[in-house]
């Protein structure tokens, strides 16, 4: 039976968000949700997968659907949206 461990990471204002969440992905932690400053990760007991993350900040006047489609065409999966920030993940090659 698959079991899960969870981790909550609270973003620190003075740190690089993308660098921090990429570190978690390299350790096998999968981003599953974002709420305000809290980032929720999980890691399964089965074979460890590694992840990479991208954070897109939507700006008024840009074509959001077009930009999201471009991420999708590159293999990115939308995980969560928090305010203007869109969080994507994709598996790293094994």
RAJO-V747079 format. One record per residue. N is the residue number from 1. RES is the residue in one small letter. PSI is psi as a letter, one per 40 degrees, with the letter a starting at -180 (none if undefined). Layout:
n: [N/N]
res: [RES/RES]
psi: [PSI/PSI]
//
This chain:
n: [1/2/3/4/5/6/7/8/9/10/11/12/13/14/15/16/17/18/19/20/21/22/23/24/25/26/27/28/29/30/31/32/33/34/35/36/37/38/39/40/41/42/43/44/45/46/47/48/49/50/51/52/53/54/55/56/57/58/59/60/61/62/63/64/65/66/67/68/69/70/71/72/73/74/75/76/77/78/79/80/81/82/83/84/85/86/87/88/89/90/91/92/93/94]
res: [x/x/x/x/x/x/x/x/x/x/x/x/x/x/x/x/x/x/x/x/x/x/x/x/x/x/x/x/x/x/x/x/x/x/x/x/x/x/x/x/x/x/x/x/x/x/x/x/x/x/x/x/x/x/x/x/x/x/x/x/x/x/x/x/x/x/x/x/x/x/x/x/x/x/x/x/x/x/x/x/x/x/x/x/x/x/x/x/x/x/x/x/x/x]
psi: [h/h/i/i/i/i/h/h/h/h/h/h/d/e/i/h/d/d/d/d/d/d/d/d/d/d/e/e/h/h/h/e/i/h/h/b/e/h/h/h/i/i/h/i/e/a/h/h/i/i/i/i/i/i/h/h/h/h/h/h/e/i/g/d/d/d/d/d/d/d/d/d/d/e/e/i/h/h/d/i/h/h/b/e/h/h/h/i/i/i/i/i/i/none]
//
